[in-house]
Amino acid sequence: MEKPDKLILRLIEEAKGRQGTLFYILNGIIKEIGYIPEDAVMLIAESLNISKAEVYGFLSFFKNYNADVESDRAYRKIIVCKSESCEASGSKQLLEHIKTSLNLDFGKYSFDGKYFLDYVYCFGHCSSSPVVKVDGLLYEKVTPETFDEIIKKLPEPDVKNSDFINIADLKNTKNYRKSIIFKRCGNINPLSVEDYVNAGGFSALKRVVAEIKSSGDDGKLLFINELKRSKLRGRGGAGFSAGIKWETVFKEKFGVKYIICNADEGDSGAYADRIILENDPMSVIEGMIIAALITGAEYGYIYLRSEYARTKSILENVLSLLKKTDYLGKNILGLGLGFDIDLITGAGSYLCGEETALMESIENKRGTVRMRPPVPAVSGLYGQPTVLNNVLTFAYAAYIFKDNSNLEYFLSLGTENSKGTMPFQVSGAVKNSGIFELPFGVTLKEVLNLAEAYESAKMVQIGGPLGAYFSLNDEFLNLKLSYEDVSEKGGMLGHGGIIVFDNKTDLKYRLLSSLDFFIDESCGKCAPCRIGTVRVKELFERVLKKQNIEENLKIIDDILESMKNLSLCGFGAGIHMPVRSLLAFYKNEIKT
């Protein structure tokens, strides 16, 4: 192993010319020696010509950066997933077993020093919950009994147990067999350009290149108008028009422009981004290249969450392959225009899935949100016009641009304001968990029937940790799954994750676990979120102790209303949805 100072100097040298330099350097140090030495902070600060406080402020923001020297004794590191999807599949009981049997708690070594327990919010293997990682190997559908077997034997480097691609997550349904963006998954080698091209890949890019060569800016406007006509909405949660974003960046005529793919997929129950990036990554990259050629961007970045180790390896290989061809580089398909893409890996922050926090972290700052306006399309990365869409949005754009028949087919699916399909990702109390790519407007009941929800199913949470809970009565079973219909019921569709909870769910535990997550993940920039999250939990703890129940519930509701209206971003503003919906349906169970 290199000496720490030599390692740090090498990483600093390799990081020159990159964006997200602090991520690159700090991630490299953690990978090699497991912690950030104190001397490293000063050396990095001097080399990058920034203050020591800026370096420490950055590394202290992210969960993956440990400034303490790890134990020099051999120990086994156990990482438990604390997501809602794992909880709905039995992780509460599993965690209690792990803590009791090994005498552990989070962030602690066992008394004999043989084990260390940590957690992540989501591993992105929600259809195979509960998930545990032991010594770097990922184990799915873990029970207390199987955990004991895992811990008894030394781990073996077996691909079956590692962070792997699970094509079985993609479900073929009888009522809808024509997948749009997942059709190549499992049918091509994701590391083969030839396979991708033979399966129709880069057809959209070639069409765009030919039109731009022929018509210049008029050709670019043609495709912007196609995208607007498609009504493609961002699949990252907010559902904003992709066409308007691209048009705004196109109209900005001065300065450097950027394309960013947000692959920081952190919502519990959402893992469609991981599946497509591991099985059909070139479709996403094709969408990014098209966005660059249309808007005039020269630089692109894929911002990937740190938990997706296998995805990172695949993307590194794919980007390297494409840089050896005419698909990335200085002269894309002979057009005379250059565009390149780099991969940036985060370090454990849910909030960096919010677009402005994501850009702040790329700029070597703490991942806190920005005031808006201006919007990123006008003033994004380094204050320059930036197209920032999530993984699936770029893949859908590549599909739409392939030919007019694809556009017309896309428009034929869905509802008036939610066109096309959505990969609904179902997990928890179901027999047939997985991804169902279905048209918008399908009812919740239809999706739950496809996933074979248990008869004991009691409620669902739609849209990740900030999504609302819905009781499974007739009103909500007949809910149409579209942006507008879910919003009308007081929720949000988000990434399309649907977590099913059964009637054994401990609602008090569920509520407190959510509040712990909100406290942990608040960036702390705005007072409503920073203070409100902590205060709401304090008051709920009093409610659970039967102290001034109605008065405290009224104060909680007032705080949630203030957070909804005054928070800087959707995180603080959205916390009211899960909390209020739980109280709306299950208030008596929670307070008794």
N, C-alpha and C positions, 0 to 999 in steps of 0.2 A: 504494500500500500504506500502511496505517495505520502510524504510528510505534508501536514496540513497547509503550511505556507506555500509549498510548491503546487499543491492541488489548487489552492485558491488563485494563485497567480496564473495557472494554466487556464482555469475556467474564466477568469477575467479577460484573458487574451482571446479565448474562443468566443466570448460574448460580444466582442467589438463589432459594431455594425449591425447588431441584432436589435429588435425591439423586445421589451420585456427582459432586459438584461439582469435585473435582480432575481427574477424567477429562474433564469438559466443558471446563474452562479449559485444561489442558495439551494436550489433543487439538486444541483450537482454535488454540493458539499454534504447534504443530507444523505444522498445515495451512497456516497463513499464512506463517510465516517459516522453518520447517524445523528449528528447534532451540529449546531453552529458555534464554533469556538469564539470566545470574546475577542481574541486578536483578529478574527476574520472581519468583524464589523469595521474596525479602523482601517484595515487594509483595503476593503471594498470601497469605503467612503473616499479614501485618498485616491484610489485608482479611477473612480467614476466622477471625482470632483464634486461630491455632494457631502452633506454633513453626516456625522455619525448618528445624529438623532433621526435623520431621514431613513437610514438603513435600518436602525433598530425599530423605528416606527412601522416600517414595512414588514419586517420579519415577525414582529409581535402581533400583527394583525391576523396572520394566517396560522391555522391550526397545525399544519405540517411541520412548522419550524420549531425545533426544540433547542433551547440554549443550554440545557443541562447535559453534562456528560452522562451517557448511558452506563448502566452497570457493566463492569468488565467480566462479570460472571455469565456463564452460559444460561440463557433463559429462553422461554418460548413466549412469543408475542401473540396474544389473542385479541382480535379486533372484531367487535360485534356490531352488526347493523341495527340502528335504533329507529329505522323508518317506520311509518305507519303500515306499509305493506308487510313488513316482517312482523310487526306487532299483531296484525290481523291474522297472521299465520302461526302464532305461538311463541314469538321471541321473548315475551314477558316471562313466561315460565322457564324458557331456556336460559335467560340471563340470570334469573334467581338461582337456577341450578349451578351455573358457572361460578357465581359469587360465593355460594355456600360450599360447594364441593372443593374449591381451590382456595377459599378464604381470600377472595380478591375484591377489589373495588376499582372503579375507573381511575386511571392515572396512577395506579399503585402496583408495586411488586408484591408477590406473595411473601409470606413470612420467611420461607426458605430461599427466596430469590429465584425460584425456578420459572415463575410465570409473571407476565405483565399484561394488564387488561386495558384496552382502549376501545374507542367506538368511532364509527363514522355515521353520518346521517343516512346515507344511502349508497350501496354498492352498484345499483343499476341492474341487479339481477332479480327484479321484483317478482317475476313469475315463478321463481324457485325459492321463495322465502320459506323459513328464515335462513339468513346467510351469515357465515362466520369465516373470517380469514385467520389461519393459524400458520405462523412462520412463512407468510407470503403466499400461501396456497388458499384458494377460495373453495369453501365447501357449501353446497346448497342443500336446502330442505333438511336442516340440521335439527335434530331432537335432542333432549337431554341424554338419551341412550346412545345415539350416534356420536354425540360430542365426546362422551367418555371413551368410546372406541378410538376416535381421532387422537385424543390426548394421550392414550396409552402407547401408541406406536409413533416412531419417528416418521415425519412426512417423507413421502417419496415423490420425486419429480415426475408426476403423472399428469398428462394433459387433461385427463378426465376430471381431475380435481382443481385444475388451475383456472385462471380467468379466461374462459373459453367462449366461443361463438355457439349459441344455441338456436339453430334454425327452427327447432320445434316450437320456438316462441311465436312463429308466424303461423296463423291459423287460416286454413282454406275453408270457407264457409259455403254452404249450399246456396244461400240466397244472394251471394255476391262473390263471384270467383275471379273477377278481373281486377287484380291488384294494380295500382298505378306506379307507385314508387318502390314497392318491395318485390316486384316481379322477378328481378334478377337475383335477389338474395338466395343463396344456396344453389344457384344454377350456374354461377361463374366463379372463377378464381379471382378473388378481390385484388390480387397482386399481378394480374395479367392485363396489360393494355389491349392485347389481341382479343381476349375473351370479351372485354367490355365493348370494344368496337363491333365485334361480330354479333353482339346482343343489342345493337342499336345505339351504343354509346357514342358520344361526340357528334351525333347527327345534328343535334340542336346547335352546337357550337359551330359546325361547318356551315349551317344555314345562316347563322348570325354573321359569320365572317364574310360570306359571299355577299350578303346584303349591304354590309358596311363598306366593303370594297367597291360595290356598285353605286351606292347612294350616299355614303358618308353619314352626316348627322341626320339626314332624312330617314336613313335606314335605322339608325338608333331610335329615333322617335317612333318608327313603325313598331318596334318591339316593346317599347315602353307602353304604347297604347294597347298592344296585345295583352301585356301583363295587367294593365289597369282594367281592360275589358274582362279578363279572367276572374276578377275580384279575388285574386289570391291574397289571403290574409296570412300574416306571419304566424307560423305554427309554434312560436316560442312562448305563448301565453297571452300576450296583450291583443293579438289578432289585428294588428294595424295593417293597412294596405301596403303590400310590397311594391306595387306600381308607383304609388305616390312617393315612397322613399327613394326609389331609383330615379324618378323624374326630378326630384328635388336636388339630388346630387349631380345629375346630368346638367341641370341648369346653372350650377355653380361653375363659372368659367375660369376662376383663378385659383392657384394654389395646388398643393398635392392632394390627391384623393385616395381613400383607403376602402378596402372591402374586408369586413370582419365576419367570420362565421362563428356564431356563439354555440360552442359545443360543451358549455358548462352545465350539462343536464343534471340538475340537482334535485328536482321534485321527486319525492317518494312516489312510487308507482309508475314513473315514466322512464322508459329505457329504449324507446324507438330510435333515438339518435345513435345510441351505442350499436344497435343491431345494424342500422344502415351503414354506419361508418366502418364496421368490421366486415360487412358482407358486400357492399356496393359503394365504396368510398368515392369512386371516380364520378358518380352521378352528382354528388355534392360539390366536388371540385369543379366539375363542368359548369354547374350553376354559378359558382363564384367567378370563373373565367368570363362567362357571358356577362355577368354584372359589371365586371371590370371594363370589358370592351365597350359596353353600352354607355357607361357613365364616365369613362376616361380615367379610371383608377390604374395605378401602376403597382401598388403594393397590397398584398392580401395576407391575412392571418387567420389561422384556425385556433381558437382559444378553447383548450380541452381541459376538462376537470381531471384532477390528479388521480382519482380513483380508477380511471380507465387505462390501466397499464397496457393491456393487450391492444386496445384501440390505438394508443400512442405508437406502439411498435408498427402496426399496420400502416398508419398514416405516414410515418417516417419513411417507410419503404415505398409507398405509393408516390409521395412527393418526389422522392429521389428518382423513381422511374420516369415520371412525367417531365422532370427537369432535363432528362436526357433525350427528350423528344421535342417536337414543336408545339406541345400543348402548354408548356410553361416556359418562361424565359423572355428573351429580348425580341423575338420575332414569331409571335404565335401564328401558326399555320400560314406563314408568309405574309402576314398582314402588315408587318413593319411596326407593330405595337407590342410593347413589353408588359408582362405581368408575371409576378412571382408570388409564391405563397410560402410562409414560414409557419411552423407549429409552435405555439406557446402553451406550456402546461402550467395550470394554476397550482395552488397549494392548500386547498381546503377551506373555501369560503363559499357558502351558499349565496350570499348577497352578490358575489361577482357574476352571477347569472343575470343581474340587472345591468343593462347595457352601459350606463355611464360609470358604474362602479368597475365594470370590466375594463373599460378604457383607462380609467385612473390607474388600475393595477399594471396595465401594460406600460404606462408612463412612469413606472417605479414609485408609485404613490400607494398609500393605503387604499383599500378597495371601498371607498365611501362614495355615496351618490353625489351627483352634481345637480345644481339648480337648473330647471328648464322652464322657459326657453333660455338659450337656443337649443334646438334639437340636434342630435348627432348628424343628421343629414346636412345640416348647415355648418355646425361646429362640433366635430366629433373628436377623433384621435388627434392629439396635438393641435386642437382647434381647427382642424381641416374637415372638409365634407367627407362623410363616412357612411357607406351602406353597411348596416349591421343587421343581419338576419340570422335566424337559427338554422340548424342543419337541414331539417325537413323542408324549410322554405326554399332553400337553394335547389334541393332535389326536385321539388314540384316545379320550380321555374324551368329547369332543364327539360322536364317532361312537356310542359306547355309549349315551349319554343320549338319542339322537334318538328311539328307541322300543324297545319290548320285543323286537321281532324282531331289531334290531341286536345287542342284548345276547345273545340266544340264538344268533345266528349266530357272534358272537365266541367264545362258550363252546364252540361245536362245533368250533372250529379249535385246533390245537396239541396240547400234551401235558397231563398232569395238573397240572403246576405252572407251565407256561409256556403261557398261553392266548393265542389270537389269532394275529396275524401279526407278522413282523419284516421290515423292509427290509434284506435282505442285500446289502451293497455290495461288489461283487467287482472287483478291479483287479489289475494286474501282468501276469503271463505268461498272458494269456487273449486270445482273439479278440473276445469279446463282453462287454466290461466294462460295468458299469452296476448299477442297483438292481433287485433281484428281491424284491418283496414276497410272501413265502411263509409258510405256516403253520409255526410251531415244530414241530420233529420231522422236517423234511425232512433228508435225509442230506447230508453234505458232498459226496459223489460226485454226487448229483443236482444240487446247485447248480453244481458245477464243470462238469458236462455242459452245463447251460444257458448257462454263460459261455464254453463251448468252450475249456477250459484246454489249453494247448499240451502235446504229448506229452512235451516236455522238462521239464514241471512237476515240481518236486522236493519242495517243502514249502509250507505255508501258515502265515501268522500270523493268528490270529483274535482280534479284540477290541482292536485298536489297539496302541500301543507297549508296553503292559504285558501284552499277551496272550501266550499260549504259542505256540510254533512246533510244528507237527505234520508229521511225515514222511508222505508220501502212500503209505502201505502200506494193506493191506486193513482193518486195525484202525481206522484213522482215516478212510479213505474212507467207511466205514459208520457213522461217528459221527453221531448225531442232533444237530442244531443246536437246542439248548434250553439254558436257563440251567443246569439240573441236570445234563444229560449232558456238556456241555463242562466244567463244574466237576469232575465225577467223573474226568475225564481230566487234571486238573491245570491247566486253563486257565480262561478266562472269556469269555463271549459279548460283553460290552461293548456297543458301539453297533451290532454286527452287521457290522463291516468284516472282509472276508476278502482278504488280500493273497497272491497266488500268486507264488512265486519259482521260477525255472527252474534247471537243473543247472549253469549258468554263474555262479551267485551266488557272490561272494567272501565266504565265511562269516566270515573274520577281519575284513574291512572292515565287514560287517553287525554283528558283535558290538561292535566299537569305536565304530561310529556310534551304536548304541543307548546305549552307556555315556556317550558325549559328550552325548547328549540328556538322560540322567538327571542328569548333573552340572549341565548348564545350567538345567534346569527345577526342580531341588530348591529349595524355598523357604528352606531352611537353618534352619528353626525347631528341628527335632529332630536330635540328634547321630547316631542310627543312619543316617538318610538323608543328612545333610550330609557326614558323614565317610565313611560306608560306600560311597557312590557313587564317590568319588575313590579310595578304597583298593582297591576291586574293579578299577577300570581299571588302576591301577598294577600290581596283581598279574597281570592278564591280559597286560599288556605284557611282563612277565617270562616268562610262559608262552610267549608268541609268540617270545621270544628263546631259548626252551628252557632257562630257568633254573629249577631245582628244580620241575619241572613238577607232579608229583603232590603235593608238599607245598603248593605255592601254590594248586593247585586245591582242596585240602582247606581251606585258610584262606578261600578265596573262598566255599566252601559254608557255612562257619561264619558268615561275615559276612552272607551272604544270609539265613540262618536268624534271625540277630539282627534284621536289618532287617524281616523278615516279622512278627516277634512284638513288636517294640518301637517301630516307627515310628508317628507320630501319625495318619497318614492312609493311604489306599489307594495313594498314589503310591509311597512308600518301601516299604510292605508288599508291593506287587505286583511289584517289580523282579525278585524271584527267579524269576517265571514265565518270562519270555523267556530269561533267562540260563541257568537250569537246563535248560529244554527244548532249547535249542541244544546244550548239552553232552550231554544224554541221547541225542540222535540223531546228533550230528556231532562228538563229542569228538575222534576221531582226525583228522578233517580240520582242526580248529581248532589242535590242538597240534603238527601235523607241518608 
